[in-house]
């Protein structure tokens, strides 16, 4: 990761928890200055104190609720005011909604779309333009293996990740040979709070011990970014699953996924 001795700056959305927090720690260990975007001022301040106390870096924090389009649009003012330039963008922020689509709260799904799709697209656009003018930069968008198939009981979430994958691959082709790269990271299940916070129902099928560690995913993402990979799927089993779903007839696959999750629900 040591391309030059120059200090680089990385902007990370959703930087205060889960994979985003691990990205922040990994980047701090690489001596990158960090711009951390999150909606909890307390967590942002704690992150700043922790990383600046442990590493010789600077951490700027930006409070923004990415489900609020007005707050997302205001980020362009911050990006314009950042004189030294952003070398790496990590679009990590994401949220989920679990349940039958007919029963779920659409306001939460609208929030999901704003975070997972709208904010990611807009932040990519405003920073990509500046990177292209400089002729250098790297972007990492966090999708999921959910991007490779529809997801009964998480229909909007899976669809949002399919968008991230399709969008990222398309833009990566548009910017080929410009000096700027775009990588989309597609991890399998990760031991974060996303599933737990996606519903009030206790999800019996969750086995956190079998899920990937967020730190390992962050490290894999940074390595893929360094190699200028377009699509990266950490872990052999996840790669195999992403391949196999292409071979199973859609109707059969949907029945398997739906029944396996539906049968393991337990009302809290």
N, C-alpha and C positions, 0 to 999 in steps of 0.2 A: 504493500500500500504506500510505500515511500517513494513516490514519483519524483518529488523535489523537496527541498528543504523549506519551501515556502509554506507558511501556515494557511491551511484551507478552512473554509467555512461551510458547514453543512446545516441545512434547514430540515427539521424533523417535525412532522405533524403527529399529534397523539403521543407526545414525547414523555408523558409522565407515568405511563403504566404499560404493562405487557411488552410486546415486541418493541414498541417505540422507546420505552425506557432502556431496554437492552441495546438498541441502536445508539442511543445517547451515550451509554457507558462505553460501548465499543469504540465509537468515534472519539470520545474524550481520551481513551487509551492510545489512540493514534495521533493525538495532539491536534485534533481539529477543533477550531472554535465552533460553537454550536448556537443555532437559533432554535429554541424550543417553543413550539406552539401547543397550547393546551387551553382548557376552559376552567381549570381549577387554580386560582392564584396561589393558594397554599402549597400545592404540589409543585407548581412551577418554581416557587421560591426555594423549596426544599431541594429540588433538583439542581438549581443554580448553586446553592451553598455546598451541596455534596461534591459536585464535579469540580467547581473552582477551588474547593479546599483540598482536593486530592490530586488534581492535575494542573499544569501550568497553561490553562486555556481560559478563554472568555466565553461565558454563557449569557446570551441575550434571551429574554423570555417575552413572549407575545401571548396575551390572553385573548382567545377568540373561540367562540362557539361555532364550529364548522357546520352545524345544522341550521345556522342562521345566515341566509344568503347575504344580507346587508353586511354582516361582520366579515364574511368571506371576501366580498368585493372591496372592503376597506384594506385588505391585506396588500393590494396593489400599491397603496400609498407607502406602506412600510417597505415593501420591496424596492420601490423607487428611491426611498431615502437611504437605503443601505449602500453606501458608496463603494465599499471594497469588493462587492460582488459575492454571489453565492456559487460555490464550486460544486456542491452536491445537494440535490433535493431528494428527501425520502418522504414520499406520501404514504404514511403508515396508518393514519387515523381511520378507524372503521367501527361500525356498530352493527348489531344484528337484532332481528325480531323472530321469535320462534312461535309456531302455532299454525293451525289451519287458517288460510288466508281469509276465509269468510268470517272468522272470529277475531282476528287480530285488530289492533287499534291502528287505523290508517295514519293518524298523526305521527305515530312512532315510525311507521314505514316511510312516510314523507321525510322525516328527520334522517332516516337511514339513507335514503336516496340523496339527500342534500350532502351528507357527509361522504358516503362511499363513491358517489358519482359526480355531483356538481362541484363540490369543493376540490376534489382531486383533479378534475378537469381544468378548473379555473387556475388553481395554483400551478399546475403543470404549464399552462399557457403563459402566464405572466413571467415565470422564471425561465422557461424555455426561450422566450424571445430574447432575454438578456444574455443567456448563454450563447445563443447563435450569433449575436453581435460580437461577443468576445471570441467566438470560435472554439470554445471549450466548455466542458461541464458534463456532469453525470446525473441522471435521474433514475430513481428506483421507486416504482409503484408496487405496493403490496396488494396482491390479489389473494388467491387461495386455490387449492385443488377443487374447491366448489365451482370454480370457473369453467370446469370441463364438463359439467352436467347440470341439468335442472335439479332443484332440491325441494321435494315435497316437505312441508312443514317449516321450511325456511325459504319460501319461493322468492321473495323480494331480495333477500340477502344473496342467494345463489345467483340470481339474475344480475345483481349489482357487481358481483365479482367477475361474471362473464363479460360485463361491460369493460371492467378495468383491463382484463386480458386482451380483448379485441381492440380497444382503444390504444393500449400501450404498444401492441405489435404494429398497428397501423402507423402510429406516429414515429416509432423507431425506424420504419422504412422511409418515411418522409425525410428524416434528418440524417440518413446514411451519408457518410463521408463529409460531415460538416464539422467534425471535431467534438460533437456532442453525442452522447449515447443515452439510450433509454432501456432499462431492464425492468421486467415484471417478475416479481417473486411470488411463487405459488406454493406456500407451505400447506401441509395437511393439518390435522387437528393440533393445536398448540395449547399448552397449559397456561391459558390466560382466563380472564373473567368474562370474555365475550359471550360464551354460551350461557353462563350462569345469569348474566345480566339481560339476556334476550327474552326472558320469560319469568313469570312468577311460579311456573310449574317446575317441580323437581324432575330433572332429567336423569333417569336411572341409567341410561346407556353411556353416560359420561364416565370414562375411566382416565383420570388425569395422569396416572402412572404410565399409561401407554402413549400419552401425547408428547409431542416434541417440546423440548425446553426452549423458552423464548430467546435465551442467549445464543443457543446453537443456531436458531433461525436467523438472528441478526448477523452472526458471523458468516453464515452461508450467503446471506444477501450481499454483504460487503465484498465477499470474494467474487461473487457473480458480477457485481458492479465493476470491480477492477478488471475482470476479463471481458467486459463489454458484451456479456451474454444478453440475448433478447428475452428469452423465457428460461427461468430456472426453477426446478422443483427439487427441494432438498429431500434426500432420503430415497433409498431404492424402492421401498414399499409404496411410497407416494408416486414415484415415477411409474411404477407398474400399474397402480390403480388408475392413473390418468390415461394410460395406454389402453387398459382393459375396457374402460367404459365406452371406448369408441367401437368395441367389437360386440357389445351386448345390445340387442334390439332395445330401442328406447322404451317401449311399453313394458318390457320385462324388467328393465333397470328401474323404472319408476315404481313398479309394484314392489320390488325388493326393498328399495330405499324407504318407501312409505310405510310398508308393513313393519320393517325392523324398528323404525323410530316410533310409530304409533303404538306398537305393542309394549314398548318399554316406558311409556309415560306413567307417571304416578302423580296424582293430584296432591299438592302440598296442603 
